[in-house]
Amino acid sequence: MDLAHVIAFNVTLLAAIASPGPAMLYTIRNTLAHGRRVGLFTAWGLGVMAATWTLLALLGLDAVFQIVPWAYTACKLVGAFYLIHIAWTTWRHARDPLADAPTPPARAFLGGMLVNLSNPKSVLFSAAVLVVIFPAGLSVGDKGLIVFNHLGVEFLVGSVLVMLLSTRRISAGYLRAKFIFDRIAAGVMGLLGLRLLLSR
């Protein structure tokens, strides 16, 4: 493994992170609704789980899913219903004012992890990317470097996004249009959950 492999991996990661999906939407919504601190812990929770999927891909979990397809189906169903639950909760409380009690950072971190845990396709994606980009026969050190590199990219991109979103002007705009934004976010999250539920 050399630097060119790592650069190619990072470019692929950036493209995947930038694509609209539950993780991006959840980070945006938590940051706008609860502020910078909650947004950062959400992004970090998402990053830890994303890097964990890469670790599991390196350990061969994708092969386990192929050998035991019901395990993949079970993970997919749990993840889909969790996304639908988030969508329903967001939709139902769209008209509610923001709660006075701050969201605990640990809860935001766990929520981020659960959102990325909700998509077992991530391990299949990671496995495909790893096979295409990296040479065979990676050492334990190489695998560790890949996982920590993934974690670093997730933390950096997530933190930058949160810092940009948590400015006073953007937060004030969200508060003015909270009902509309929350209903849109809930609709998209629900559709993503249904798509995961119905996908083969």
Secondary structure, DSSP 8 states (H G I E B T S, - for coil): --HHHHHHHHHHHHHHHHS-SHHHHHHHHHHHHH-HHHHHHHHHHHHHHHHHHHHHHHTTHHHHHHHSHHHHHHHHHHHHHHHHHHHHHHHHTTTS---SS---HHHHHHHHHHHHHT-THHHHHHHHHHHHHS-SS--HHHHHHHHHHHHHHHHHHHHHHHHHHTSHHHHHHHHHTHHHHHHHHHHHHHHHHHHHHH--
